Amino acid sequence: IYAPKVEENKDDLEYLKKVVRVMGMLSCTESNTYYTASEYAHHIAPTAETAAGCAYSYLKRGDMAKSIEYFDQAIELDTIAENKAEYCYKAAVVLNSDKQLSKAKGYVTRAISLNGNKGAYYILLANIYAAAPKWTDDSNLNNCKYFVVLDKLYQAKRVDESVAEEANKMISAYTTHTPAVEELFFLGYKKGDQVKIGGIINETTTIR
């Protein structure tokens, strides 16, 4: 419907905004028409929606840095906390896929601070922590990071029942990676003790 008309209306802001809004509502955000309308509209009058459209466009082209730049604009331009959180989450997904774990953590933790009721945010954080590089030379102590991973997965279930099935599967998988209590005993830790996980995680968790 819109594809043949976007080019001829590239200076008509109201028309372009309507295209971006409608295609966004219909989840047609992987369409070249959506990208083109977003970029034309963004150059005329930037909004969070048009910035997000540009972010998706550059992501499709493989330009992650430019994509994040536009997600940052969307976060800044939007006035609704839940929308800001979603843009933060999407930026975190992009960064996580590019193995930029520290930056991904920054965005997803900001998403959680803006909207703590989305289980997907905690699941992404759990995945980031699971992929985090070693923070200590002792393998058993290093594997304590999986206790933090489990913390996030249990939290995901608590705040959002819709992710319970996915979280439970991940809990089953990651539980097998936690160190045995007897292995930690020789390091001076026992069940119920708290341990500070370093590196990019930088959180305290409980041995169980």
C-alpha positions as CSV (number, residue, x, y, z in Angstrom):
1,I,0.0,0.0,0.0
2,Y,2.6,2.5,1.1
3,A,5.7,1.5,-0.9
4,P,4.9,3.3,-4.2
5,K,3.8,6.5,-2.3
6,V,6.6,7.1,0.1
7,E,9.1,8.4,-2.4
8,E,6.6,10.9,-3.9
9,N,5.6,12.0,-0.4
10,K,9.2,12.2,1.0
11,D,8.7,15.9,2.1
12,D,5.2,15.3,3.5
13,L,5.9,14.9,7.2
14,E,2.4,14.0,8.3
15,Y,2.1,11.3,5.6
16,L,5.5,9.9,6.5
17,K,4.7,9.9,10.3
18,K,1.5,8.0,9.5
19,V,3.4,5.4,7.5
20,V,5.9,4.9,10.3
21,R,3.2,4.7,13.0
22,V,0.9,2.3,11.1
23,M,3.7,0.0,10.0
24,G,5.1,0.0,13.5
25,M,1.7,-0.9,15.0
26,L,1.5,-3.8,12.5
27,S,5.0,-5.0,13.3
28,C,6.2,-4.3,9.7
29,T,9.5,-3.0,11.0
30,E,11.6,-5.1,8.7
31,S,10.3,-3.5,5.5
32,N,12.4,-1.2,3.3
33,T,9.3,1.0,3.1
34,Y,9.3,1.4,6.8
35,Y,13.0,2.2,6.8
36,T,12.7,4.8,4.0
37,A,9.7,6.5,5.6
38,S,11.5,6.7,8.9
39,E,14.6,8.2,7.5
40,Y,12.8,10.8,5.5
41,A,10.6,11.8,8.5
42,H,13.6,11.8,10.8
43,H,15.5,14.3,8.7
44,I,12.4,16.6,8.7
45,A,11.4,16.3,12.4
46,P,13.1,13.7,14.6
47,T,10.8,11.6,16.9
48,A,11.4,8.5,18.9
49,E,9.5,6.4,16.4
50,T,11.5,7.7,13.4
51,A,14.8,7.3,15.3
52,A,13.9,3.7,16.0
53,G,13.0,3.2,12.3
54,C,16.5,4.5,11.4
55,A,18.0,2.2,14.0
56,Y,16.4,-0.9,12.5
57,S,17.4,0.3,9.0
58,Y,21.1,0.6,9.9
59,L,20.9,-2.7,11.8
60,K,19.7,-4.4,8.6
61,R,22.6,-2.9,6.8
62,G,25.0,-4.3,9.3
63,D,26.0,-1.0,10.8
64,M,25.6,-1.7,14.5
65,A,27.3,1.5,15.7
66,K,25.0,3.7,13.7
67,S,22.0,1.6,14.8
68,I,22.9,2.2,18.5
69,E,23.3,5.9,17.8
70,Y,19.7,6.0,16.6
71,F,18.5,3.9,19.5
72,D,20.1,6.4,21.8
73,Q,18.2,9.2,20.0
74,A,14.9,7.2,20.4
75,I,15.6,6.8,24.1
76,E,16.3,10.5,24.5
77,L,13.3,11.6,22.4
78,D,10.6,9.4,23.9
79,T,8.8,10.6,27.0
80,I,7.2,7.4,28.2
81,A,9.4,5.2,30.5
82,E,8.1,1.9,29.1
83,N,9.0,3.0,25.6
84,K,12.4,4.2,26.7
85,A,12.9,0.8,28.4
86,E,12.1,-1.1,25.2
87,Y,14.5,0.9,23.1
88,C,17.2,0.3,25.7
89,Y,16.4,-3.5,25.6
90,K,16.6,-3.5,21.8
91,A,20.0,-1.7,21.9
92,A,21.2,-4.3,24.4
93,V,20.1,-7.1,22.1
94,V,22.1,-5.6,19.3
95,L,25.2,-5.2,21.5
96,N,24.9,-8.7,23.0
97,S,24.7,-10.2,19.5
98,D,28.0,-8.4,18.8
99,K,29.6,-9.7,22.0
100,Q,29.8,-6.2,23.5
101,L,28.7,-7.6,26.8
102,S,29.6,-4.7,29.1
103,K,27.7,-2.2,26.9
104,A,24.8,-4.6,26.6
105,K,24.6,-4.9,30.3
106,G,24.5,-1.1,30.7
107,Y,21.5,-0.8,28.3
108,V,19.5,-3.7,29.7
109,T,20.0,-2.6,33.3
110,R,18.8,0.8,32.3
111,A,15.8,-0.9,30.7
112,I,15.1,-2.7,34.0
113,S,15.3,0.6,36.0
114,L,12.7,2.1,33.6
115,N,10.4,-0.9,33.6
116,G,11.1,-3.7,36.0
117,N,8.1,-5.8,35.0
118,K,9.4,-7.3,31.7
119,G,10.8,-10.8,32.1
120,A,12.6,-10.6,28.8
121,Y,14.9,-8.0,30.2
122,Y,16.1,-10.2,33.1
123,I,16.5,-13.2,30.7
124,L,18.8,-11.1,28.5
125,L,20.8,-10.0,31.5
126,A,21.1,-13.7,32.6
127,N,22.4,-14.5,29.1
128,I,24.9,-11.7,29.2
129,Y,26.2,-12.8,32.6
130,A,26.4,-16.5,31.5
131,A,28.6,-15.3,28.6
132,A,30.8,-13.1,30.8
133,P,34.5,-13.8,30.6
134,K,36.4,-15.2,33.6
135,W,36.8,-12.8,36.5
136,T,39.1,-15.0,38.6
137,D,41.6,-17.8,37.8
138,D,39.8,-20.3,40.1
139,S,37.3,-22.2,37.9
140,N,35.0,-23.1,40.8
141,L,34.9,-19.5,42.1
142,N,34.5,-18.3,38.6
143,N,31.5,-20.6,38.1
144,C,29.7,-18.9,41.0
145,K,28.6,-16.4,38.3
146,Y,25.9,-19.0,37.5
147,F,24.3,-18.3,40.8
148,V,23.8,-14.7,39.6
149,V,22.4,-16.0,36.3
150,L,19.9,-18.1,38.3
151,D,19.0,-15.0,40.4
152,K,18.0,-13.1,37.2
153,L,16.0,-16.0,35.8
154,Y,14.0,-16.5,39.0
155,Q,13.4,-12.7,39.0
156,A,12.2,-12.9,35.4
157,K,9.6,-15.5,36.5
158,R,8.5,-13.5,39.5
159,V,7.8,-10.3,37.6
160,D,6.4,-11.8,34.4
161,E,4.6,-15.1,34.2
162,S,4.7,-15.1,30.4
163,V,8.4,-16.0,30.4
164,A,8.1,-18.7,33.0
165,E,8.5,-21.6,30.6
166,E,11.6,-20.1,28.9
167,A,13.1,-19.2,32.3
168,N,12.5,-22.7,33.7
169,K,14.3,-24.3,30.8
170,M,17.3,-22.0,31.3
171,I,17.3,-22.6,35.0
172,S,17.5,-26.3,34.4
173,A,20.4,-25.8,32.0
174,Y,22.4,-23.3,34.0
175,T,22.0,-25.1,37.4
176,T,24.3,-27.8,36.0
177,H,27.1,-25.3,35.7
178,T,27.1,-24.1,39.3
179,P,30.0,-25.4,41.5
180,A,29.3,-28.1,44.1
181,V,29.3,-26.9,47.7
182,E,32.1,-29.3,48.6
183,E,34.3,-27.7,45.9
184,L,33.7,-24.3,47.4
185,F,34.4,-25.5,50.9
186,F,38.1,-25.5,50.2
187,L,37.9,-21.9,49.2
188,G,36.3,-21.0,52.5
189,Y,32.7,-20.8,51.3
190,K,29.7,-22.8,52.4
191,K,26.0,-23.0,51.4
192,G,24.2,-19.7,52.4
193,D,27.4,-17.6,52.2
194,Q,27.4,-14.5,50.0
195,V,30.1,-14.1,47.3
196,K,30.9,-11.1,45.3
197,I,31.2,-11.8,41.6
198,G,33.6,-9.5,39.8
199,G,34.3,-8.6,36.2
200,I,31.4,-7.1,34.2
201,I,28.9,-8.8,36.5
202,N,29.9,-6.9,39.7
203,E,27.1,-8.3,41.8
204,T,26.8,-10.2,45.1
205,T,25.0,-13.6,45.2
206,T,24.2,-16.4,47.6
207,I,25.8,-19.9,47.4
208,R,23.2,-22.6,47.3
